[in-house]
Amino acid sequence: MTYEQLLNTASENGLAVKEQPLIQHDGLIKGRRIAIRKDLSTQAEKSCVLAEELGHHYTTVGDIIDQTEVNNRK
């Protein structure tokens, strides 16, 4: 998928995506907000990062810090 298609998918799922001046990560997700590093050089890189963050949204369940729960270890 293209970056634009992934942005549309995120929007359709109620997620806000913003390009930010991140330093330590290429992308982050917190709640319903996704940050993509602003200075990634290609659309392909942005697509990969956004796809990964969407994957976290779809597969992560709640507070995953408690690793005694099976769903948190997935």
N, C-alpha and C positions, 0 to 999 in steps of 0.2 A: 504494500500500500504506500501511497505517497504521503508526504507530511500533511498536505491539505486534507486528504482522506482520513488520516488518523486524528487530525484536529476536529473534523466533523464527527467522528466516532466518539471522541471525548465529550464533545458538546452534547451529543444525543444522549449520553449517559450522565449528564448533569455535572460534568467535570470542567473546571476552568483551567486553561493552560496559559501560562505566561512565560515569556523568555526573560530570564533574569541574569545578572552578572554573578553567577555561581563560581566559586573558587575550587572547592574540594570535590564536587560531584558534577557529572554531566546532566543529571536529572534527579529530582526529588518528588515524592508525593506525600502529602499530608492532608488527610481527610479527603475533601473533594477538590483539592487544588494540586496542580502539577506545575513544577518549575523546570524549565529546560534551559541549559546554559546558553546564554545569549551569543557567545562568540564561537559556537561550533561552526566549522568552515563550510560544510555542505548540507544540502537538504537530506541526503542519504544518512548522514550522521544524526541529524535531528530526528529523522524517521525512526532510526534504530533506538534512540534513547526514549522517544515518546512511546514506541511499541513496548519497550521494557517496563516503563512506568504504568502503562495501561495493564500490562500483565500483572503487576503488583496489585493494582486496583481489583482485578477480577479474582485473584487467587488468595489474597491476604484476608484473614478474618479477624476483625477487632484488634485487641491488644495482643500482639504476638510475643511480648516479652516473657509471658508465662509459658515456658516450654514443656510444662507437665501436661498440657492439653494437646491432643493429637492434631487438631486443626491448626494450631499455632506452629507446628513443626513442618507443615506441608510447604 
